[in-house]
Amino acid sequence: MTTRIEKRFAALKAEGRAALVTFMMAGDPDSDTSLAIAKALPPAGADLIELGMPFTDPMADGPAIQAAGQRALKAGQRMTKTLAIVRDFRKTDDATPIVLMGYYNPIYIYGVDKFLADAKAAGVDGLIIVDLPPEEDEELCLPALKAGLNFIRLATPTTDDKRLPKVLSNTSGFVYYVSITGITGAAIPDTSKVTAAVERIKRHTGLPVAVGFGVKDAASARAIAQGADGVVVGSALVEALRKSLDRNGKATAATVKAVTDLAAELADGVRTARQVAAE
């Protein structure tokens, strides 16, 4: 069965453009605002949504996403509430793919079989679990694939040709290329190096390659989209949200719009990338 992720990338390939993949932390700054943002992202131009699962020890995340997770946990966000956001989102949008991104511990505590069944029932399409290497595929990756969910793997600048086939072995949906070495939101990627890396990965797989880490604005999104199948933006959107909050870290009337305005700018950058390349 074809997943929403596979359908979306196939449709965008036919259109001749890259996908805009937007990251948001579930429950940041609260569940209701989080749902409102999720619903507003596709009309603003998001093609896929990555929904972060808050965790107390997010080792791969930079300060912006760590802070978002802390705000969500403080507001009482739990896995059941994260799945509820997806379920409520699906009441009005059955087309936009949703990927849950985060760490294995909250899933392990929830119970793998129960999590996969509940995630699938809620309308989740894929998983990105940053701390489960291919050697641990039997823990979650293989059961997720069996349940009909895409399992999306991260490749990095240090993933060499010897390691890459192992990383790609049970990957589905798309490959997430981390364009810089280090934590999220840390630096701006070198476009020429990213394009070369995407080409190298594509020699090993027919899957789309989406590039994330360091994309902050329409110009950087446009540059990355010229050589990738998707552009992932997280920290910049999370920061836009943070700046809209009141002094107590609560949502304001400007919060949803702050995120969607930036998403619209990024979408414009992604959508004009191939035109710029052709000129």
Secondary structure by P-SEA (a helix, b strand, c coil): cccaaaaaaaaaaaacbbbbbbbbccccccaaaaaaaaaacccccccbbbbbccccccccccaaaaaaaaaaaaacccaaaaaaaaaaaacccccbbbbbbccaaaaaaacaaaaaaaaaaacccbbbbcccccccccccaaaaaaabbbbbbbbccccccccccccccccccbbbbcccccccccccccaaaaaaaaaaaaaccccbbbbbcccccaaaaaaaaaccccccccaaaaaaaaaacccccccccaaaaaaaaaaaaaaaaaaaaaaaaac
